[in-house]
Amino acid sequence: MLAPHPDDETVGLGGTLALHGRAGDSVHVIFVTTGIHGDPGSTHSPEEYVGMRQAEARNAAEVLGLAETVFWEFPDSCVVTSQDMEHVVSRLKSEYERIRPDVVYAPHIQETHSDHHFIGLAARETHREVGRGVPLLGYEVWSPLVPTLLVDVTSVYEAKRQAIACYASQLKHSDILGATEGMNRYRAVLLPGAGSEGAHRAEAFLEVL
């Protein structure tokens, strides 16, 4: 599973990851960037802030029952060159060989955040070369997609909320929980038998390849 920044994995598909964890699946999360630009007030030193976000990610992973968190520590919010793309794709190929995934999750390429868009493109390029036969599913964080798959995460939604709560550094300046709650409640309207009480939650995906 590819996350551009620490918290994208939980916001985008924390419920689905929790379902994998509860099913006994070995879930590996690669955090591509440090998320250093998530500190708008520059209230921490870069080293302290990166360490804080990684600690938050590990705590969230424990709540969700994930097997491994890997931090590549690339800078975020940068202009990406063709050489950058080649480097990231090369590293992703190595991870495919190491992990041999049954399914891969990455941001869908219509995400408007530049880091999300880039990681989605890199995942698609990697998958075309070495991911034959393995589903690649695009997930949404801040930009809605046109879904081809919905996952009912109602049974594990409290775990998702607890995992989001691990990201105190982001919650202090953004209503991530409220935004995520709205998106997942909205997606649940499309679930069969969801009813009108608004108790269900769902996450949406786009089958890329």
C-alpha positions in Angstrom: 0.0 0.0 0.0 1.4 3.4 -1.0 0.9 6.5 1.0 2.3 9.9 -0.2 2.3 11.2 3.4 1.7 9.8 6.9 -2.1 10.0 7.4 -3.1 9.3 3.8 -3.3 5.6 4.4 -5.7 6.1 7.3 -7.8 8.9 5.7 -8.1 7.2 2.4 -8.6 3.5 3.3 -8.0 3.0 7.0 -11.2 0.9 7.2 -10.2 -1.4 4.3 -6.7 -1.8 5.8 -8.3 -2.7 9.2 -10.4 -5.3 7.5 -7.3 -6.8 5.9 -5.6 -6.8 9.3 -8.5 -8.5 11.0 -8.5 -11.1 8.2 -4.9 -12.0 9.0 -3.5 -10.4 5.9 0.0 -9.0 6.1 -0.4 -5.3 5.2 2.7 -3.3 4.2 2.6 0.4 4.0 5.2 2.5 2.2 5.2 6.2 3.2 6.9 7.9 0.2 7.5 11.4 1.6 8.2 12.9 5.0 5.2 15.1 5.0 7.5 17.9 6.2 5.2 20.6 4.7 2.3 19.5 6.9 3.6 21.9 9.6 2.2 25.2 8.3 3.3 27.2 11.3 6.8 25.8 11.3 6.4 25.1 15.0 8.9 22.2 15.1 12.4 21.6 13.7 12.4 19.5 10.6 14.0 16.6 12.4 11.5 16.7 15.2 8.5 17.1 12.9 9.5 14.1 10.7 10.0 12.0 13.7 6.7 13.0 15.1 4.8 12.1 11.9 6.5 8.8 11.7 5.6 8.0 15.3 2.0 8.9 14.5 2.0 6.6 11.5 3.3 3.7 13.6 0.7 4.3 16.2 -2.1 4.4 13.6 -0.7 1.2 12.0 -0.9 -0.5 15.3 -4.5 0.5 15.7 -5.3 -0.8 12.2 -3.4 -4.0 12.6 -0.8 -3.5 9.9 2.3 -5.6 9.5 4.9 -3.1 8.4 5.6 0.6 7.9 8.4 1.7 5.6 9.5 5.4 5.4 11.3 6.4 2.3 11.7 10.0 3.5 11.5 11.8 0.2 10.7 15.5 0.4 7.1 16.5 -0.3 5.5 19.3 -2.4 8.4 19.4 -4.8 8.6 19.8 -8.6 9.0 16.2 -9.9 11.4 15.4 -12.8 11.5 12.4 -15.1 14.5 11.2 -13.2 12.5 11.4 -9.9 9.9 9.2 -11.5 12.4 6.7 -12.7 14.0 6.5 -9.2 10.6 6.0 -7.5 9.5 3.4 -10.0 12.8 1.5 -9.6 12.3 1.4 -5.8 8.7 0.3 -6.2 9.9 -2.6 -8.5 12.2 -3.7 -5.7 9.3 -3.6 -3.2 7.1 -5.7 -5.5 9.9 -8.3 -5.7 10.3 -8.3 -1.9 6.7 -8.3 -0.8 5.0 -10.0 -3.8 1.7 -8.3 -3.1 -1.8 -9.8 -3.8 -3.3 -6.4 -4.2 -1.8 -2.9 -4.4 -3.4 0.4 -3.2 -2.2 3.8 -4.4 -3.8 7.2 -4.8 -5.9 7.6 -7.9 -4.2 9.8 -10.5 -7.0 12.4 -10.5 -6.0 13.5 -6.9 -5.3 17.2 -7.1 -2.5 17.2 -4.5 0.7 17.0 -6.6 2.3 14.3 -4.3 -0.8 12.1 -4.5 -1.0 12.5 -8.3 2.7 11.6 -8.7 2.6 8.5 -6.5 -0.5 7.4 -8.4 1.3 7.8 -11.7 4.4 6.0 -10.4 2.3 3.1 -9.1 0.6 2.7 -12.5 3.9 2.8 -14.3 5.4 0.2 -12.0 2.3 -2.0 -12.2 2.4 -2.0 -16.0 5.9 -3.4 -15.9 5.9 -5.9 -13.0 2.4 -6.1 -11.6 0.7 -8.4 -14.1 -2.2 -10.3 -12.5 -2.2 -8.2 -9.3 -5.1 -5.8 -8.8 -4.1 -2.1 -8.5 -6.8 -0.1 -6.8 -6.8 3.7 -6.7 -8.1 5.3 -3.5 -9.3 8.8 -2.7 -8.1 11.2 -0.1 -9.0 14.8 -1.0 -10.3 14.4 -4.5 -13.3 12.2 -5.2 -13.1 9.5 -7.8 -15.7 7.7 -9.8 -15.7 4.4 -8.0 -15.7 0.9 -9.5 -15.5 -0.7 -6.0 -17.0 0.1 -2.6 -15.9 -1.5 0.6 -18.3 -1.5 3.6 -16.1 -0.5 6.5 -18.9 0.0 9.1 -17.7 -2.8 11.3 -14.2 -1.3 11.7 -15.0 2.3 11.5 -14.3 3.0 15.1 -10.8 1.7 14.5 -10.4 4.1 11.6 -11.5 7.0 13.8 -9.0 5.9 16.5 -6.2 5.7 13.9 -7.0 9.2 12.6 -6.8 10.4 16.2 -3.2 9.3 16.2 -2.3 12.1 13.8 -2.5 14.9 16.4 0.0 17.0 14.4 -2.5 17.2 11.5 -5.7 17.4 13.5 -4.6 20.6 15.2 -4.9 22.6 12.0 -7.3 20.6 9.8 -10.7 18.9 10.4 -9.5 15.6 8.9 -11.8 13.5 11.0 -14.9 15.6 10.0 -13.9 15.5 6.3 -13.3 11.8 6.3 -16.5 11.1 8.2 -18.4 13.1 5.5 -16.8 11.2 2.6 -17.2 7.8 4.1 -20.8 8.5 5.1 -21.6 9.8 1.6 -20.0 6.7 0.0 -22.1 4.4 2.1 -25.3 5.7 0.5 -24.4 3.4 -2.5 -24.1 0.3 -0.3 -26.9 -2.3 -0.8 -29.3 -2.2 2.1 -27.6 0.9 3.7 -31.0 2.4 4.6 -31.7 6.0 5.6 -30.4 6.0 9.1 -26.9 7.0 8.1 -25.1 4.4 10.2 -23.1 2.8 7.5 -19.6 3.8 6.3 -17.8 2.9 3.0 -14.6 3.6 1.2 -14.4 3.9 -2.6 -11.8 2.6 -5.1 -11.1 2.7 -8.8 -9.8 -0.4 -10.4 -6.8 0.9 -12.4 -5.3 -2.2 -13.9 
